[in-house]
Amino acid sequence: MSSKPVSFDAVLFDFSGTLFRLEEDESWMSGLIDHNGEPLDVHHQAELMRRMTAPVGQPVEMNAAEHHAWTNRDLDPRLHRQAYLTVLRKSGVAREDQAVRLYERSLDPGSWSAYPDTAEVLATLNGHGIKVGVLSNIAFDIRATFAALGVEHLIDQFVLSFEVGAVKPDPRIFEIALAELGADPSRTLMVGDSEKADGAARKLGCAFALVEPLPLAERPTGLRDALHRNGIH
């Protein structure tokens, strides 16, 4: 990434599954039991993490109140907690204290790991004078996660759904991000792991690059490759 890119003045990144990933270690699932008192097997554990991080869709059956919390989870920290504790309980985590412990792990900045090329890509864009925004459907402040990696200063704007009152794919959240960056949508690239949520940036005239939310070890250059495909070398 040595030659100066000319095709874009700004790049917007999704957070979960794009720049960072929630990857549990063995301690996260230690002692978890299902409603029959049996330990959760490895496949069940993997499904729990998928449900905790999937950008779209409703992972379990819900009544009206639960559905309301789920639909609005990224606008209100209280509803976010309620929604994900419901998902964990209905996904087989029997004990309330274990569900709370697992949920609170997901809020810990130290629980999120950066993709291998995250810091490099952010630094390169910053060095080329390309504005960088993080645009996330989320109900907790993720700035500390970037600070822990030492890259918070490379982000020009954080646009977080619970702070601005809109969630992707609502065009308003993209409009807010573009306005805060002072960016022309025709010269802005959105990078994310959801065609439905992140890809909605196209409706405003932005370009879009899809990355897969793979485990860290399986996606060493996903961000770099996405930029290359869009003419940022």
Beta strands, then each sheet from edge to edge (+ up, - down):
strand 1: 10-13
strand 2: 20-22
strand 3: 112-114
strand 4: 131-136
strand 5: 157-160
strand 6: 188-192
strand 7: 207-210
sheet 1: 5+ 4+ 1+ 6+ 7+
sheet 2: 2+ 3-
end
